[in-house]
């Protein structure tokens, strides 16, 4: 009897403290004359009515920006509140002070598989001054993937399309590609770091195909003619205050198209994942900004 009571108690404790992960895709529309829809992805975990996660604005675009988010969910009244706290990385050339952070509060049924977030948001600068407001419309990824699976099944069954076209037209692959921060020719990623040192891991996340690169830190070569392997190569970088540029140069193109390198940046407890896609002699860079 004691054993049964213990198991019941353990179940309820696990249920209360377990985390739930939520993912949404959609867009932001700013108030004013500009009717442009800005793509937006929201990912967070819910634990004990508190949420923590991140948002990504302008998915795959020149101004792609990832922010940390925090907030709460009132399960009784179904009120979701979250705010963007800090910039984790950005491809934008705008200064940090000019970024407008999304602050949202609205009624949301988070337990519904067809969850939708829809309503007004308030834009605030880092110093809490108001910037531009707008509306946010997001749909749960589970619902989106369900629709895309149906579309993809029709595409794959089509007798009018060849295998290559079917692969390129796969909507699920296209959506998944938006989850990868991809750096291309002459693109720079600004990463706001908090630690005195960061660790960079470089590797080939797919099949090894002979891609070779040079790596530079502040125009000083630190690794020359390196062949990318599945095994991770770890590179510690010690950073003083200011900006530090980490540059990747493609020396060739392997057996499978572009020179691709998967990069993982470890800054204390925070991690950032990205991938370079370059032709021979092309370069991309990561700028570490430390206050």
VENGI-V933368 format. One record per residue. N is the residue number from 1. RES is the residue in one small letter. SS is DSSP state (H for helix, E for strand, - for the rest). NEAR is the number of other ideal C-beta (glycine too) atoms within 10 Angstrom. Layout:
n = [N:N]
res = [RES:RES]
ss = [SS:SS]
near = [NEAR:NEAR]
//
This chain:
n = [1:2:3:4:5:6:7:8:9:10:11:12:13:14:15:16:17:18:19:20:21:22:23:24:25:26:27:28:29:30:31:32:33:34:35:36:37:38:39:40:41:42:43:44:45:46:47:48:49:50:51:52:53:54:55:56:57:58:59:60:61:62:63:64:65:66:67:68:69:70:71:72:73:74:75:76:77:78:79:80:81:82:83:84:85:86:87:88:89:90:91:92:93:94:95:96:97:98:99:100:101:102:103:104:105:106:107:108:109:110:111:112:113:114:115:116:117:118:119:120:121:122:123:124:125:126:127:128:129:130:131:132:133:134:135:136:137:138:139:140:141:142:143:144:145:146:147:148:149:150:151:152:153:154:155:156:157:158:159:160:161:162:163:164:165:166:167:168:169:170:171:172:173:174:175:176:177:178:179:180:181:182:183:184:185:186:187:188:189:190:191:192:193:194:195:196:197:198:199:200:201:202:203:204:205:206:207:208:209:210:211:212:213:214:215:216:217:218:219:220:221:222:223:224:225:226:227:228:229:230:231:232:233:234:235:236:237:238:239:240:241:242:243:244:245:246:247:248:249:250:251:252:253:254:255:256:257:258:259:260:261:262:263:264:265:266:267:268:269:270:271:272:273:274:275:276:277:278:279:280:281:282:283:284:285:286:287:288:289:290:291]
res = [x:x:x:x:x:x:x:x:x:x:x:x:x:x:x:x:x:x:x:x:x:x:x:x:x:x:x:x:x:x:x:x:x:x:x:x:x:x:x:x:x:x:x:x:x:x:x:x:x:x:x:x:x:x:x:x:x:x:x:x:x:x:x:x:x:x:x:x:x:x:x:x:x:x:x:x:x:x:x:x:x:x:x:x:x:x:x:x:x:x:x:x:x:x:x:x:x:x:x:x:x:x:x:x:x:x:x:x:x:x:x:x:x:x:x:x:x:x:x:x:x:x:x:x:x:x:x:x:x:x:x:x:x:x:x:x:x:x:x:x:x:x:x:x:x:x:x:x:x:x:x:x:x:x:x:x:x:x:x:x:x:x:x:x:x:x:x:x:x:x:x:x:x:x:x:x:x:x:x:x:x:x:x:x:x:x:x:x:x:x:x:x:x:x:x:x:x:x:x:x:x:x:x:x:x:x:x:x:x:x:x:x:x:x:x:x:x:x:x:x:x:x:x:x:x:x:x:x:x:x:x:x:x:x:x:x:x:x:x:x:x:x:x:x:x:x:x:x:x:x:x:x:x:x:x:x:x:x:x:x:x:x:x:x:x:x:x:x:x:x:x:x:x:x:x:x:x:x:x:x:x:x:x:x:x:x:x:x:x:x:x]
ss = [-:H:H:H:H:H:H:H:H:H:H:H:H:H:H:H:H:-:-:E:E:E:E:E:E:E:E:E:E:E:-:-:-:-:-:-:E:E:E:E:E:E:E:E:E:E:E:-:-:E:E:E:E:E:E:E:E:-:-:-:-:-:-:-:E:E:E:E:E:E:E:E:E:E:-:-:-:-:E:E:E:E:E:E:E:E:E:E:E:E:-:-:-:-:-:H:H:H:-:-:E:E:E:E:E:E:E:-:-:-:-:-:-:-:-:E:E:E:E:E:E:E:E:E:-:-:-:-:-:E:-:-:-:E:E:E:E:E:E:E:H:H:H:H:H:H:H:H:H:H:H:H:H:H:H:H:H:-:-:-:-:-:H:H:H:H:H:H:-:-:H:H:H:H:H:H:H:-:-:-:-:E:E:-:-:-:-:E:E:E:E:E:-:-:-:-:E:E:E:E:E:E:E:-:-:-:-:-:-:-:-:E:E:E:E:E:E:-:-:E:E:E:E:E:E:E:E:-:-:-:-:-:E:E:E:E:E:E:-:-:-:E:E:E:E:E:E:E:E:E:-:-:-:-:-:-:-:-:E:E:E:E:E:E:E:E:E:-:-:E:E:E:E:E:E:E:E:E:-:-:-:-:E:E:E:E:E:E:E:E:-]
near = [5:6:7:8:9:10:9:10:10:10:10:9:10:9:8:9:9:10:11:12:10:21:16:23:21:19:18:20:15:18:12:9:5:11:7:8:12:17:16:20:20:24:17:24:12:21:14:10:11:12:21:15:18:17:25:21:22:18:18:14:12:9:12:20:19:21:20:16:21:15:20:15:21:12:11:6:7:14:13:22:15:23:18:26:16:17:19:21:23:23:18:19:9:12:7:14:8:10:19:20:20:21:18:21:16:15:12:22:12:15:10:11:9:10:18:15:23:13:15:12:24:16:19:17:13:15:6:8:9:11:13:12:16:18:13:20:15:23:16:21:20:13:16:17:17:12:11:18:11:10:13:18:10:8:14:13:9:12:4:5:14:8:8:8:12:14:12:10:15:17:16:13:12:12:15:12:13:15:15:14:19:15:21:13:13:10:18:16:22:20:22:17:21:12:16:12:12:24:15:20:15:20:17:19:15:10:9:15:15:13:24:17:22:16:19:17:18:13:7:8:12:14:14:12:10:16:14:22:12:11:8:14:13:11:16:9:19:10:17:7:9:10:11:19:13:22:20:21:20:24:16:14:19:18:9:13:11:15:25:20:22:18:22:16:22:16:19:12:7:17:12:19:13:18:15:29:18:24:13:12:12:18:18:23:17:24:16:24:17:17:8]
//
